[in-house]
């Protein structure tokens, strides 16, 4: 399993902010595409919520083609419909879907303290993607929420925050411990909140507990 996890980590590109490209064996997956430099054609696009830095019509247009399946909450429909993907599958927390061998589970993502940004009642999501035998968790925009105790994953993509998501690296580290993933890749820093110093501090806080993989942004 460790070999599978290491292999998948090598094929995960951080595109900045909360945006990732995952080159799975059977599919090209984009998550929250934002400020993309190049066009591509994804097999699957996952959107966590309707904020413009996660559900960006201009960036979705760069990766959504006629064969693309887009998975997103209902309130992203207006941004997705003009792109005419093969499908827009609507997921809310607790719902699941599958695309060939890949399964996708939607899990809660919300703020407990900074509820003006991501209130629980919006039913926005993070995703657990089971791909190539590995469970990959993209937390979405969230604080450390109780539901993280029940997350089972191998690799977690977690926001570090300060302003809109986690209160900072200590809360993010507590979330990583609760989740119990073997590997954590920090995200949601360096664009609108936080810095690379936070990523280094996050890694130091989890030393000897969790393997923190700090990705450089892929242009």
C-alpha positions in Angstrom: 0.0 0.0 0.0 2.8 2.4 0.8 4.1 1.9 -2.7 0.7 2.8 -4.2 0.5 5.9 -2.0 4.0 7.1 -3.0 3.1 6.5 -6.6 -0.1 8.5 -6.4 1.6 11.4 -4.6 4.0 11.7 -7.5 1.1 12.1 -9.8 -0.7 14.8 -7.8 0.1 18.3 -9.0 -0.7 21.3 -6.8 -1.8 24.1 -9.1 -2.0 26.7 -6.3 -4.7 27.6 -3.7 -7.0 24.5 -3.5 -6.5 23.4 -7.1 -5.1 20.0 -7.9 -4.5 17.8 -10.9 -4.4 14.0 -10.3 -3.1 11.9 -13.1 -4.7 8.6 -12.1 -4.1 5.4 -14.1 -7.5 5.5 -15.7 -8.5 9.2 -15.5 -7.3 12.7 -15.4 -8.9 14.5 -12.5 -9.0 18.2 -11.6 -10.2 19.5 -8.3 -11.3 23.1 -7.9 -9.4 24.3 -11.0 -8.4 28.0 -10.5 -6.0 30.4 -12.2 -4.9 27.7 -14.6 -2.1 28.6 -17.0 -3.0 26.0 -19.7 -6.0 24.3 -21.2 -6.5 20.5 -20.7 -9.3 18.1 -21.0 -10.2 16.3 -17.8 -12.1 13.1 -17.5 -13.5 14.2 -14.1 -13.7 17.6 -12.5 -14.6 18.0 -8.8 -15.8 21.3 -7.4 -16.2 21.6 -3.6 -18.4 24.8 -3.5 -19.6 27.8 -5.4 -17.1 30.5 -4.3 -15.4 31.9 -7.4 -11.9 30.7 -6.3 -13.2 27.1 -6.4 -16.0 27.2 -8.9 -14.4 29.5 -11.5 -16.3 29.5 -14.9 -13.2 30.7 -16.8 -11.0 27.9 -15.3 -13.7 25.2 -15.7 -13.9 26.2 -19.3 -10.2 25.3 -19.7 -10.6 21.7 -18.5 -14.2 20.7 -19.2 -14.8 19.1 -22.6 -17.8 17.2 -24.1 -16.7 13.9 -22.4 -16.0 15.4 -19.0 -18.0 14.4 -15.9 -18.3 17.3 -13.5 -19.2 16.6 -9.9 -20.3 19.6 -7.8 -22.9 20.9 -5.3 -26.2 22.0 -6.7 -25.4 25.7 -6.4 -22.6 25.4 -9.0 -25.1 24.4 -11.7 -25.3 27.9 -13.2 -21.6 28.0 -13.7 -21.3 24.5 -15.1 -24.3 24.3 -17.5 -23.0 26.6 -20.2 -19.9 24.4 -20.5 -22.0 21.4 -21.7 -20.1 18.6 -20.0 -21.1 15.0 -20.5 -22.7 15.1 -17.1 -23.1 17.3 -14.0 -23.6 15.0 -11.1 -24.8 16.8 -8.0 -23.4 15.6 -4.7 -24.1 16.8 -1.1 -22.5 15.5 2.1 -23.2 11.8 2.5 -23.7 11.1 -1.2 -21.5 9.0 -3.4 -20.9 8.3 -7.1 -18.6 6.2 -9.3 -16.9 6.8 -12.6 -15.6 3.5 -13.9 -13.2 2.2 -11.3 -13.1 5.5 -9.3 -15.5 6.1 -6.4 -16.2 9.6 -5.0 -17.7 10.2 -1.6 -18.9 13.7 -0.7 -18.2 14.6 3.0 -19.0 17.8 5.0 -16.9 20.9 4.7 -17.8 24.0 6.7 -16.7 26.6 9.3 -17.6 26.3 12.9 -16.2 29.7 14.0 -16.0 31.7 10.8 -19.5 30.7 9.7 -19.9 33.7 7.5 -17.6 32.1 5.0 -18.7 28.5 4.8 -21.8 27.9 6.8 -22.8 24.3 7.4 -26.3 24.8 6.0 -24.9 25.4 2.5 -24.0 21.7 2.4 -20.8 22.2 0.6 -18.4 19.4 0.4 -15.0 17.8 0.5 -14.3 14.6 -1.4 -12.8 11.2 -0.7 -11.7 9.8 -4.0 -10.8 6.1 -4.2 -8.4 5.8 -7.1 -5.6 3.3 -7.9 -6.3 1.5 -4.6 -5.7 4.7 -2.6 -8.2 6.9 -0.7 -7.4 10.6 -1.4 -9.3 13.2 0.7 -9.6 16.8 -0.5 -11.1 18.6 2.5 -12.5 21.6 0.7 -12.9 24.9 2.5 -13.3 23.9 6.1 -12.2 24.2 9.7 -11.4 21.2 11.9 -14.9 19.7 12.1 -16.0 16.7 14.2 -16.8 14.7 11.1 -13.0 14.5 10.4 -12.8 11.9 13.2 -14.7 9.5 10.9 -12.7 10.2 7.7 -10.7 7.2 6.5 -8.1 8.0 3.9 -4.5 7.5 3.0 -3.6 10.9 1.7 -5.2 14.1 2.8 -5.2 17.5 1.1 -5.8 20.0 3.9 -6.2 23.8 4.0 -3.8 25.7 6.3 -5.9 28.8 6.4 -5.7 31.8 8.8 -8.6 33.8 7.5 -11.2 31.7 5.6 -10.6 28.1 6.6 -8.5 26.9 9.5 -7.5 29.4 12.1 -3.9 28.5 11.4 -1.4 25.7 11.3 -2.1 24.5 14.8 -5.7 23.8 14.0 -4.7 22.3 10.6 -2.3 20.0 12.5 -5.0 18.9 14.9 -7.2 18.1 11.9 -4.4 16.0 10.4 -4.1 14.1 13.6 -7.9 13.5 13.8 -7.9 12.2 10.2 -5.0 9.9 10.7 -3.8 9.8 7.0 -0.4 8.5 6.3 0.4 11.5 4.2 -0.8 15.1 4.2 -0.4 17.7 1.5 -1.1 21.2 2.7 -3.1 23.6 0.5 -5.0 26.9 0.6 -2.1 29.1 1.5 0.0 31.6 -0.4 -2.9 33.0 -2.5 -5.4 34.8 -0.2 -4.2 33.6 3.2 -1.0 32.2 4.8 2.4 31.6 3.3 5.0 29.0 2.6 6.3 29.6 6.2 3.0 28.2 7.4 3.6 25.0 5.4 7.0 24.5 7.0 5.5 25.2 10.4 2.7 22.6 9.7 5.3 20.0 8.8 7.3 20.7 11.9 4.2 20.4 14.1 3.5 16.9 12.7 7.1 15.7 12.7 7.3 11.9 13.7 3.4 11.8 13.4 2.4 12.3 9.8 4.4 12.6 6.6 3.8 16.1 5.3 4.5 16.5 1.6 4.9 20.1 0.6 4.3 20.5 -3.1 5.6 23.4 -5.2 3.0 25.0 -7.4 3.1 23.6 -10.9 2.8 26.3 -13.6 
